Amino acid sequence: MVITKICCLGAGYVGGPTCSVIALKCPNIRVTVVDKNEERIRQWNSDKLPIYEPGLDEVVKKCRGTNLFFTTDIVKSIEEAELIFISVNTPTKISGNGKGRAADLKHVENAARMIAEIAKGNKIVVEKSTVPVRAAQSIMKILKANVSPGINYQILSNPEFLSEGTAIADLLGADRVLIGGEESPEGQKAIKELCWVYEHWIPSERIITTNTWSSELSKLAANAFLAQRISSINSLSAVCEATGADVSEVARAIGRDSRIGHKFLEASVGFGGSCFQKDILNLVYICECLNLPEVAAYWQQVIDINEYQKSRFTKGIIESLFNTVSDKRIAIFGFAFKKNTGDTRESPAICVSKRLLEEGAYLQIYDPKVDAEQIDYELEGASKKYEIHTSAMLSAVNAHAIVICTEWDEFKELDYNVLYDVMMKPAYIFDGRKILNHEHLTNIGFQVKTIGKRLHNGESTGMWETC
């Protein structure tokens, strides 16, 4: 089989960018991204894409209408494709068995049933969604139970390792592509077909092939290890604040050890995003189901430290502001879970904002890429004592404090002399991302608080209290 047509079920953060890059690098392959959501497809076909990702607009505009198509025509897309990516959402279950930890695979199952119902010929079906180990086996059971005579399926696991904000760069210069499949001759042939697609731009030595189960577990393990590093350095940030050490200096020292390295050692208010927490909770659930309680408890602690860090940071804000934020105006700088994305899923800003609203604060929120509707959605059920502003300057007017929740570059470049003038005094800055020049801010007159470092700019209180 020579792959000439690819279909992707799901036009979200994974399916859209991944297939756009495949279309860019494989001009002889027709790539179709299909979704039931008509509004999302309309956005993919418009000048304002449904997601923000640096470089994505340029790739889509170059390929769309040539060999890249976005449609709601599921039947035609599945019928014509030789290779089908399943890139649907796999949220954490909110009810039933495994509530709050297990992955909800209803969309994956529905996708498999659609393929079985529609397909008229042999297909290579590729898991692109993040799924628990042995999910491919479930997909195969559904397909085989509903297969028409003469049709054969091969199921591959091809997890994504994209980082939001750098997804296009990650796709174009991937440090590895992981493909898992059955060890049968047919399975190995299917692996080679998918390898051939990626080899249009990824060197073959960067393409790793494994069995299906190893591939599925590797995705969960990769995110668990990265999140573990963040929780590890954040746990040390609490020790630094209590002892007078500087967490940035500690991170730099241990990062010089070649066995450890420097990546993901930036202390902060905590990690967010669609993957880390969801995947670790899924891993915890798998371990519990396999009767491995000690392993489950180990990975659960990564989540617990992350929640502790967000709570600790917010508690420090309240205690620094004379132990009350009732009716005080607080500017929230950043609502996305990280810079260069409009994604708010599991963003620390949500936790911080809700806690401050519970304490009676009035929030003035600004994020350069998160729509007001999305902020309203995330704060649904909380106090309505907040405004959403179109600039950092406007959000700082009459504020008692600025809280940095997202590491947007523009926050480093603001004129803090002007911001200081429009704020209430004493004016506080709580740098939850350690991105600002704290000495400069102190010289202006700000009371500055940050993660993992005790600053000498006045009396220390709360999470920055001395022993």
N, C-alpha and C positions, 0 to 999 in steps of 0.2 A: 504494500500500500504506500502510495505517495500522498502525503497530506496536502490537500489543496483547499479545503474548507474547514474552518474551526468555528465552533459555536461556544459561547460562554453563557451559562445560565446564572444571571445575577450581575447587575450593573452598579455595584457598590464600590467600596474603597479598594477591593482586591481586583475584581473582574474588570472594571473600567481601565485603570492604569496598566494592568498586566497585558490586556489584549491590545491596548493602544500601542504599546511598545512592540509587541509581536507583529502587529500590522506594519509598523515603521521598519522593522528589521527583516521582515519576510514579505516583500512586495508581491510575490507570486502566490501568497496564501490569502484567501478571502476570509476575513475575521468578522464575525457577527456577534454582537453583545445583545442579549435578549433579556427582558425583564417584564413582569406583569404590570409594574407600576408605570402607568402612562405618563405621569408628570415627570418622573425621573428620566425616562427616555426622551421626552420633549426637551429637557434641560441638556442632555448629552448632545442633542442635535441643534442646540442654540449657541449663542455667543457667551452665555453664562453657564458654565458646567456645574453639576450638582455638588461637586467637591472642589476644594482648593488644594492644589499640589503644585509646587514650583516646577515649571517646565511642561506640565500636562497640557495646557492650552495649545502650546506650539505643536506638540506631537499629534493631538487630536485634529487640529485644523489642517495639518499636512496630509493626513491619511483619510479623514472622514469623507465618505462619498467615493473614494477610490478603491481601497480594499478594506476599509473599516466602516462598519455599519452598526447603528443602534436601532433596535426595533422591538415591538411587542409581539411580533409574529413568531410565536414559539414553535408551532407545528412545522412551518417551512424551514426554520433554522435548524431544528433537530434532524429533520428528514435529510437535508443536504449535507450536513457536517459529517466528516469522517472521525473527527476528534471533538469531544465535548468536555469542556471544563465545567465543574460544579463549583460556583463561587457564591453560594447563597449564605445568608446570615446564620450563625450558630450561637445564639445568645445563651446565657446561663438560665436554667429553668427557674421559673418564679413560683411554681407550685408542683405538687406531687412528689414522687420518689426522686431524691437527689436535689430537691429545691435549694436554690442558692449556691449550688456547686456543680452539678452535672450539666453538660452541654445539652441544649434542646435541639435535637436533630430532625425536627418535623419538616423543616424546609429542605433538608438533604433528602429525606425520605420521599417527599413530594416530587423533588426533582428526578429521583430515580424512577418513580412510578410514571412520570411524564415521558421519560425516555423510553421506558418499556412499552408504553401505550402507542407512542408515535413512530418509533424507529422502524424502518423498513429494510435495513441492511446492517452489516457489521459495524460496530462502533468501538472506539477507544474512549472510555469514560475516565476522566481525571478528577480526583478530589483536589480542589484548590482551597476549599474552606478548611478552617481549623477544626479538626474532629478528634475524638478520643481514639485510642488504639483499638483496632479491629472494626472500625466503622466501615471500611472497605468491604469487609465480609458481609455486613448488613446490606450494603448496596448491591452486592453480587447476588445475595439471596433474593432480593426483590426483583432484580432483572431476570434471573434464571426462572423464577416462579411465574413470570409473565412473558417469557420469551416466545416469539413466533418461530415456527420451524425454519431452520436454515440460517438463523441469525446468531452470531456469536459476539460476546462482549469481553473486553479486557478492562479490568479496573486498575488504575494506577493512582498512586499517591504522589502529589507534587506540591508540598506545602510552600507557602510564600514566606519570605523572611524580610518583608518590606518594613521600613521605618517611616511613619507618616512625617511629612515635611521633606523627606529625601527619597521618596518612593521611586521617582523616575531615574534618579542617579543610581539607586539600588538595583533597579531592573537593568539599566544599561551596562553597569559595571559590577554585576553580582559577584561576590567572592565565592559563592557556590550555588549550584542548582541541585536540588535533591529530588530524585525520582525513585519511587519504590514500586515494585510490582511482583507478580508471582514468579516463581523460579522455573515454571514450565517453559517449553520452547515458545509457546504462544505469548506468554507473559514477557519473556525476554525480547521477543520481536516488537511487542508494543512499546517497551521501554526504549528500544532503538529508534522507533518512529518519533517519540516525543523528544529524545535526545537530538535527533536531526533538526527539529524545529529550533531548539535553543542554540544549536551549533552554528546557526546563521550569524550569531554575534558573540556567543560565549565560548571561550576555548574549551575543548573537550576535557582537559585535565581539571577543570572546575566543576564538571558535572559528575555528581556522586550518585551511584546506583546502589540500592539496597533492597531487602525484602520489604513488603508493604508495611509490616508492623514496625520495623525500625524507622521507616520514614515518618509514620504518623507520630510515634513517640518523640522523635527528634524535634519536631515543631514545638511540642509542649515543653520539652526539656530546654530548648534554646531560650524561650521566653522566661522560663522559671529561673535559669541561671542568670540572665540579665537583671531580672527583678531582684534576685537575691543580692546581687552586688549593690544595687541602690539601697535596699533595706539595710545591708551591712554598714555602708558608710553613713547612712542616716542614724543608725543606732549609735555609732561612734560620735556623731555630731552632738548628741545629748551629753556624752561623757566630756567632750571638749568644752561645752558651755559650762559644765560644772567644775572643771579643773583649770580653765584658762588656756587650754590648748586651742589651736586653730585647725579646724577640720580640713581646710584647703591645704595647709602645710602637711598634715598627716597624709592626706590623699596623694600629694605629690611625692612624698617620701616612699610610701608603699608602692605607688605606681611605677617607680623606677626599677622595681624588682621585675625582671623579665618573666618570671613565673606568674606574676599577677597582672601587670600591664596597667595602663592609666584610664582605659575607657570605662564609662559607667561608674565613676567614682566621684561624681559631683553631688554633694549633699544638697538637698532641696526640701521643699514642703512635702514632697512625696511623688510617686509615679502615678500616672493615669493611663488613659487610652483604652482601646477596645480589646487589647490582647493580654497584657500582663496579668491582671487580676483574674480575668475569665479563664485563662489557660492554667494558672496555678490552682484555682479552685477546682477545675476539671481534673487536674493531676491528683489533688487531694482526694477527690471522690473516687477516682480509679484505685488509688492506694487503699482506701477504706474497703472498697468492694473486693479487693484482692487479699484482704485480711493482713494488711501491712500498716497497723496503726502508728508505729513509730515513724515510718516514712511519711505518712500523712501529716502527723504532728509537726514534723520538721518543715515541710513546705507551707503548712498553715501559718507558721511563725513569720514567714516572709510577708504575708498579707497583714498579720497582726501588727508588725512593726510599721508598715506603711500607714495603717489607720492611726496608730499611736503618734506618728510624726505629724499627720494633719491635725489631729486633736491637740497635740502639744504646741504646735505653731499658733493655732487659734487661741488657745488658752493664754499664751504669752502676749498676744495682742490685747486681749481684754484686761489682763493684769497690769500691763504697761500703761494703759489708758486709765489709770487710777481705779482699776477693778470694776469699771462700768463703761459700757458703750451705749447705754440707753439714750436714744435721740441724737447720738453723735453721728456726723457724716463721715463715712469712710470710703475712700476711692479704691476700687478694685481694678488694678491694672492687669488685664489679661483674663480671659475666661476659657480659652482653649486649653487642652491638657498639655500642649507643648507648642513652640513657635512653628511657623510655616504650615499651619493646618487650621482649618475651621472646626475640627472635631472636638467635641466636648465630652465624649464618653469617659466616665470615671475621672473627670478632671478634678484635681484638688481644689480648684476654685469653687466648685459646687459645694463641697463639704465646708470650706471656710466661710462662704457666703451664707449658707443656711444656718450655721452656728451663730454668726454675727447677727443675722436677722432674728434668731430666737432670743438673743440677748437684748433686742430692742434697737439695734443700730439702723441707720438709714444709709443704704449703699448707693454709690454712684459708680456705675460699672462701665468700663470701656475695653473693647477688644477689636483690633483692626479687621478681623476676618469672621467673627462669629455674629450671625444675624440676631437681631433683637428677638425674633420669634423663637430661636433656639434657646436663648437665655431664659425667656419666659417659660419655655417647656421644662428646662432643667430645674427651675425654681418653683415649679407648680406645687402648690400646697404650702409653700412658705409664706411668710409675711410679705405683703405687697409694698413694703417700705423700701423701694429701690427705684432708681432711674437708670436708663441706659443711654450713654452719651456717644457722640460721634468723634470725640477726640479726648486724649489724655488730659489736655489742659482744662476742658470743660468739666471733666469728672473730678478734678482736684479743687475746684472753686468751693471755698468755705469748708473744706474737709479738715477733720482733725488728724487724719492719717492717710497715707498711701500704702496699699498692700500689693506687692508684686507677686502675682500668682503664675504668670507665664513669662518665659524668657525672651519675649519679642525684642529684636534688635533696636527698634525705635525707642524703647524705654531707656536704653543706654544713652541716647542722643538728645533727650529732652533738655530744655533749659530749666534746670531745677532752681535757679535763682528766681525765675518768674513764678514757678510753681509755689515756692516758699512764700512769695509775697501774697498770693491769693488764698493761702490756707489759714486756718485757725492756728493760734499759738498756745502752747508749744506744738510744733508741727512734727509728726512722726512719719518715718518710713520703715516699713517692715519688708525687708528684701527676702522673699521666700525662694528666690532662685540664685542668689549670690552673684548678681550681674552688674551691680552699680559700684561706683567709686565711693566707698564709705567715708574715707577721709575728707574728700571734697564736699560731700553732703554735710558732714559734721561741721566743717568750716563755714558753710552757708548758715547753719543754725539748726539744722534738723537733728532730732533725736533719732538715731539710726539703730535698728535691731536687725540682725540677720541670723542665718542658720549656722550653728557650729562655731561661733566666735563671740567672745565677750568684748564689746566695744567700749572704749573709755570716753563716753560723751554724756555723762550724767549718771544719775543713780540707776543701777540695774535692778529690774524687778522681773517677776514671773519666771518664764522659762529661761531667762538669762541671769537669774539670781545666783549670786556666789554662794559657795558652800559655807 
